[in-house]
Amino acid sequence: MTTLLWVILFVLLMSCIALVGSVTLVLKQQTLERILLPLVAFAAGSLIGGALFHMIPAAVEEMENALALYVWLVAGFILFLALKQFLNWHHSHSQSPSEREPLTYLVLIADAVHNFVENRCRFSDSFCSWKSFFTSPPPI
């Protein structure tokens, strides 16, 4: 197989994997309620693991362990906590916290869309890299 076919094959495979979360939209309510908490836990663990084991160490290396990195990190956590509280507060019409609807559907749908769009961008980057590699003149 040529390099282009491998790129296309794996981009399509990654896109299919990214859309697995959208299967939750067609499940029965009882089945969805049974698996929703583990799915959200898996998604959150994946995001936190990616941040803690990949992105934050790379940022520490790039910024040479500067204080600004940790300020931005804490600011990001506080911002998203405030955003979640705001959405949870405005998502429900009742005043009782026990009657509020969870935002898990919103999180799952947003994650599926994010993964789909990200893989589309990766495909265009891979295709452009492949095209420029094979069409550029060889170095002298």
C-alpha positions as CSV (number, residue, x, y, z in Angstrom):
1,M,0.0,0.0,0.0
2,T,1.1,3.5,-0.7
3,T,1.6,6.1,2.1
4,L,-1.4,8.0,1.0
5,L,-3.7,4.9,1.3
6,W,-2.3,4.2,4.8
7,V,-3.0,7.8,5.8
8,I,-6.6,7.7,4.4
9,L,-7.2,4.3,6.0
10,F,-6.1,5.4,9.5
11,V,-7.8,8.8,9.3
12,L,-11.1,7.0,8.5
13,L,-10.5,4.5,11.3
14,M,-9.8,7.3,13.8
15,S,-12.9,9.1,12.6
16,C,-15.0,6.0,13.2
17,I,-13.5,5.6,16.7
18,A,-14.2,9.3,17.4
19,L,-17.9,8.8,16.5
20,V,-18.4,5.8,18.9
21,G,-19.8,8.3,21.4
22,S,-22.6,9.2,19.0
23,V,-23.9,5.6,19.4
24,T,-25.3,6.7,22.8
25,L,-27.9,8.8,20.9
26,V,-29.6,5.6,19.6
27,L,-29.5,3.5,22.8
28,K,-32.5,2.7,24.9
29,Q,-32.9,5.0,27.9
30,Q,-32.4,2.2,30.4
31,T,-29.2,1.0,28.7
32,L,-27.9,4.5,28.4
33,E,-28.5,5.2,32.1
34,R,-26.6,2.1,33.0
35,I,-23.5,2.9,30.9
36,L,-23.5,6.7,31.0
37,L,-21.5,7.1,34.2
38,P,-18.7,4.7,33.1
39,L,-18.5,6.5,29.7
40,V,-18.2,9.9,31.2
41,A,-15.6,8.6,33.7
42,F,-13.6,7.1,30.8
43,A,-13.8,10.4,28.8
44,A,-12.8,12.5,31.8
45,G,-9.9,10.1,32.6
46,S,-8.7,10.2,29.0
47,L,-8.7,13.9,29.0
48,I,-7.0,14.3,32.4
49,G,-4.5,11.6,31.5
50,G,-3.6,13.3,28.3
51,A,-3.2,16.6,30.0
52,L,-1.2,15.3,33.0
53,F,1.1,12.9,31.1
54,H,1.5,14.7,27.8
55,M,0.5,18.3,27.6
56,I,1.6,19.7,31.0
57,P,5.1,18.0,30.9
58,A,5.6,19.4,27.4
59,A,4.5,22.9,28.6
60,V,6.9,22.7,31.6
61,E,9.8,21.8,29.3
62,E,8.9,24.5,26.8
63,M,8.4,27.3,29.4
64,E,11.3,26.1,31.5
65,N,9.1,25.6,34.6
66,A,8.0,29.2,34.7
67,L,5.4,30.4,37.3
68,A,3.2,31.7,34.4
69,L,2.5,28.1,33.4
70,Y,1.0,27.2,36.7
71,V,-1.0,30.4,36.9
72,W,-2.5,29.6,33.5
73,L,-3.1,26.0,34.6
74,V,-5.0,27.0,37.7
75,A,-6.9,29.7,35.8
76,G,-8.0,27.2,33.2
77,F,-9.3,24.8,36.0
78,I,-11.2,27.7,37.7
79,L,-12.6,29.0,34.4
80,F,-14.0,25.6,33.4
81,L,-15.3,24.9,36.8
82,A,-17.2,28.3,36.7
83,L,-18.4,27.5,33.2
84,K,-19.8,24.1,34.3
85,Q,-21.5,25.6,37.3
86,F,-23.0,28.3,35.1
87,L,-24.3,25.8,32.6
88,N,-25.7,23.6,35.3
89,W,-27.3,26.5,37.0
90,H,-29.0,27.8,33.8
91,H,-29.7,24.3,32.4
92,S,-32.3,23.6,35.1
93,H,-35.6,25.4,35.8
94,S,-35.9,24.1,39.3
95,Q,-34.3,25.5,42.4
96,S,-33.5,22.2,44.0
97,P,-30.0,20.8,43.3
98,S,-31.4,17.2,43.5
99,E,-33.8,17.9,40.6
100,R,-31.2,19.3,38.2
101,E,-30.5,17.4,35.0
102,P,-26.9,16.2,34.5
103,L,-24.9,17.7,31.7
104,T,-23.5,14.3,30.6
105,Y,-25.3,14.3,27.3
106,L,-23.9,17.8,26.5
107,V,-20.4,16.6,27.4
108,L,-20.6,13.4,25.3
109,I,-22.0,15.1,22.2
110,A,-19.4,17.9,22.5
111,D,-16.6,15.4,22.9
112,A,-17.8,13.4,19.8
113,V,-18.0,16.6,17.7
114,H,-14.5,17.7,18.9
115,N,-12.9,14.4,18.1
116,F,-14.6,14.3,14.6
117,V,-13.4,17.9,13.8
118,E,-9.9,17.2,15.2
119,N,-9.5,14.1,13.0
120,R,-10.6,16.1,9.9
121,C,-7.9,18.7,10.7
122,R,-5.4,15.9,11.1
123,F,-6.3,14.5,7.8
124,S,-5.8,17.8,6.0
125,D,-2.5,18.3,7.7
126,S,-1.4,14.7,6.9
127,F,-2.5,15.1,3.3
128,C,-0.7,18.4,2.9
129,S,2.5,17.0,4.5
130,W,2.3,14.0,2.2
131,K,1.7,16.1,-0.9
132,S,4.5,18.5,-0.1
133,F,6.9,15.7,0.7
134,F,6.3,13.9,-2.6
135,T,6.0,16.9,-4.9
136,S,8.9,19.1,-3.6
137,P,12.2,18.8,-5.3
138,P,14.9,16.7,-3.6
139,P,17.4,18.5,-1.5
140,I,20.8,19.0,-3.2
